[in-house]
């Protein structure tokens, strides 16, 4: 290299490469919310399922309901139930990675005290009702959206009943005492969706 010539090529190349890497990393960051869906109507116990992704480690996630923190975690995924008041609710899920970058997913839902199937992946227990007193055998009914092709009933975390389709209508023997029940539905792609849990 001749005296007095400044090697600017490598400097510009380094800046360009750094910018490209930053843009690529940013394009691979975001938040996905699989439940609830935007615009859906849900019961007062809302199933919140979400995951965050980034080129850097996710260090925190938070759920905001009407701009108030309702749930927080240090993991990269959320799968929980949140009690919400009836009416139109604004929900936002935010995630932070190790660089401090923030990703956000916002949606609006309607919370109703009347439990109905409102989307193709909803799973709803219609009997028994939470807090009720029942005998044994107990009539168990549940309904799900049109995407659901298989349903299972879990009592106290153990599988108690399986059926094809998107409807449950059966009688199950129950031990005395307080029981915990949840129904799960599967679609043809292997994705599963949970009802709100009840105890009775």
Secondary structure as GFF3:
##gff-version 3
##sequence-region A 1 200
A	DSSP	alpha_helix	8	27	.	.	.	ID=ss1
A	DSSP	beta_strand	30	35	.	.	.	ID=ss2
A	DSSP	beta_strand	41	42	.	.	.	ID=ss3
A	DSSP	beta_strand	45	53	.	.	.	ID=ss4
A	DSSP	beta_strand	58	65	.	.	.	ID=ss5
A	DSSP	beta_strand	68	73	.	.	.	ID=ss6
A	DSSP	beta_strand	77	83	.	.	.	ID=ss7
A	DSSP	beta_strand	87	97	.	.	.	ID=ss8
A	DSSP	beta_strand	102	111	.	.	.	ID=ss9
A	DSSP	beta_strand	123	127	.	.	.	ID=ss10
A	DSSP	beta_strand	138	144	.	.	.	ID=ss11
A	DSSP	beta_strand	150	155	.	.	.	ID=ss12
A	DSSP	beta_strand	158	164	.	.	.	ID=ss13
A	DSSP	beta_strand	167	172	.	.	.	ID=ss14
A	DSSP	beta_strand	180	186	.	.	.	ID=ss15
A	DSSP	beta_strand	192	194	.	.	.	ID=ss16
A	DSSP	beta_strand	198	199	.	.	.	ID=ss17
###
